[in-house]
Amino acid sequence: MSNNTFEDLKEKYKLGYRCIRTENEHGVMKIYLKNFETEKTDTLFTNDDEEINQINQYIHSITEG
């Protein structure tokens, strides 16, 4: 698992991807992303609790805006 999933997520957002769903099972967070312009999808994974919190806050701040 990547140690910089949060940075990967921010980079994907810059490329036009958006989070369409998250799952958290057995301490592993899965972040499902889709670029609606290109119709491409990607999935990121992390099992780092601090990073999971950062990702949740980031996604929440983006969707609130």
C-alpha positions in Angstrom: 0.0 0.0 0.0 1.2 3.4 -0.9 2.5 5.6 1.9 1.2 8.7 0.1 -2.3 7.8 -0.8 -3.5 11.3 0.3 -1.1 12.9 -2.1 -2.2 10.5 -4.8 -5.8 11.5 -4.2 -5.0 15.2 -4.4 -3.2 14.6 -7.7 -6.1 12.7 -9.1 -8.4 15.6 -8.1 -6.1 17.9 -10.1 -6.5 15.6 -13.1 -10.3 15.8 -12.9 -11.1 12.7 -10.9 -13.8 12.8 -8.2 -14.6 10.5 -5.3 -17.7 8.5 -6.1 -17.6 6.2 -3.1 -15.5 5.1 -0.1 -15.4 1.9 1.8 -13.7 1.1 5.1 -13.4 -2.6 5.8 -10.9 -4.3 8.2 -9.0 -1.1 8.7 -8.5 -0.6 4.9 -10.0 2.4 3.2 -10.9 2.1 -0.5 -11.4 5.3 -2.4 -13.3 4.9 -5.7 -12.6 7.7 -8.2 -14.0 8.6 -11.6 -13.1 11.2 -14.2 -16.4 12.1 -15.7 -14.8 13.8 -18.7 -12.7 10.7 -19.8 -14.9 8.1 -18.1 -11.8 6.6 -16.5 -11.9 5.1 -13.0 -9.3 4.4 -10.4 -9.2 3.0 -6.9 -6.8 4.1 -4.1 -6.2 2.1 -0.9 -4.8 3.0 2.5 -4.6 1.3 5.9 -3.0 4.3 7.7 -5.4 5.7 10.3 -4.0 9.2 10.1 -4.2 9.2 6.3 -7.7 7.9 6.4 -8.7 10.9 8.6 -6.9 13.3 6.2 -8.7 11.8 3.2 -12.1 12.0 4.9 -11.5 15.6 5.8 -10.3 16.5 2.2 -13.2 14.8 0.5 -15.7 16.4 2.9 -14.1 19.9 2.3 -14.3 19.4 -1.4 -18.0 18.3 -1.4 -19.0 21.1 1.0 -17.5 23.8 -1.3 
